[in-house]
Amino acid sequence: MTGGVLALMIAGLVGFGAGAYLAATGERPIGIMFMGFGLMFQVLTLRQLRAAKKDGSDAG
């Protein structure tokens, strides 16, 4: 697992968590936007992991 994949994973988790907090505390449109970005980063992470598994290039 490369550093880029880890960065996408952390960005996804932090983005979704921050979005959920913001949506719950009253800034609903901004929270929903952050949750969407978090989910997008998670999808990109899964795509990268699937590509690495297909290529067999997982060195870690």
Residue pairs with C-beta under 8 A, 6 or more apart in sequence:
1 49
1 52
1 58
1 60
2 48
2 52
2 60
4 48
5 45
5 48
5 49
5 52
8 41
8 42
8 44
8 45
8 48
9 41
9 42
9 45
11 38
11 41
12 38
12 39
12 40
12 41
12 42
12 44
12 45
13 38
13 42
14 38
15 34
15 35
15 37
15 38
15 41
16 34
16 35
16 38
16 39
16 42
17 38
18 31
18 34
18 38
19 30
19 31
19 32
19 33
19 34
19 35
19 36
19 37
19 38
20 31
20 35
21 31
22 28
22 30
22 31
22 34
23 31
23 32
23 35
24 31
25 31
52 58
